[in-house]
Amino acid sequence: MYKKIIGIAFSCILLLPITVLAANEVPKEVEQSIEKDLGNFKDDIRKNTGFKITTTKEAENLTLDEGFKVYTVNSKAVRSGNTDRANDILKSKGYLFSIKSGQQNNGIVFSEDGKRIRLAYSDLEFPSQFEEAKKLIGYDESSKLIYDDRLATVALISDIDGKEVVVPLRESVYMEFKPLKVYNLQEFVEFLSANEKARQEASEKNDSDELISGGSPSNLNSTTSQLITSKISTEKVSLFSIAGLAIIGGIFFVIKRRKKL
């Protein structure tokens, strides 16, 4: 009897690491819902050259690749100084999935509710940049992926030996950190705090020349975007312009599903 109880307890202990790892994974039902909803975007993605889809067949073969839980920076927490841990400065944005046709990267899609796609970005460099960041600090159940439009910032946070470290995947027009360089969390918070202070001062001065509005995390590949509209089911989808895109060169496309009025 005791051996049986000990055996069951030992089996439960062995299962604990699996449960912890699963906590950082995208739920299967979310992936299935987004994969299904991707079909509603395929034709619009094909029509926009930024996604590098040139034929109907390529569009039909478009599928989800790796998925992540994704976060934005909680500006209120940064301003309040509550910044000891990554969880203190982050808030959930939902889910991010890379998309591909065959072996070709074709951008990324976002879902806020885990049921439908809200945005599609022609961010072709994200997968390779993420892999480089992962080589530097790893990616496990402690990790957090930041993709923040407002701060034009993409970064990976991981815990190494009890210390949280941050690797920006690319430059930001609003902060002076270097891409693919390892920072401790407090160094990264200093960049965020300086940015929030600058935004606050600009807002108080009402200075329209200051960069106080958001940009795109892919602004390194962006200057302007073209406005087009189309239909997905009964909802409007548009390619819309993003503030700050004229700062650095390139073209970056965004397809946005608007909520019904």
Sequence and secondary structure as in RCSB ss.txt:
>XXXX:A:sequence
MYKKIIGIAFSCILLLPITVLAANEVPKEVEQSIEKDLGNFKDDIRKNTGFKITTTKEAENLTLDEGFKVYTVNS
KAVRSGNTDRANDILKSKGYLFSIKSGQQNNGIVFSEDGKRIRLAYSDLEFPSQFEEAKKLIGYDESSKLIYDDR
LATVALISDIDGKEVVVPLRESVYMEFKPLKVYNLQEFVEFLSANEKARQEASEKNDSDELISGGSPSNLNSTTS
QLITSKISTEKVSLFSIAGLAIIGGIFFVIKRRKKL
>XXXX:A:secstr
 HHHHHHHHHHHHHHHHHHHHHTTS  HHHHHHHHHHHTTTHHHHHHSGGG   SHHHHHTEEEEEEEEEEEE H
HHHHHT  SSHHHHEEEEEEEEEEEETTEEEEEEEESSSSS  EEE  TTHHHHHHHHHHHH  STT EEEEETT
TTEEEEEEEETTEEEEEESS  SS    TT  EEHHHHHHHHHHHHHHHHHHHHHT TTS  S   TTGGG SB 
  EEEEETTEEEEE   TTTTSSSSB  EEEE    
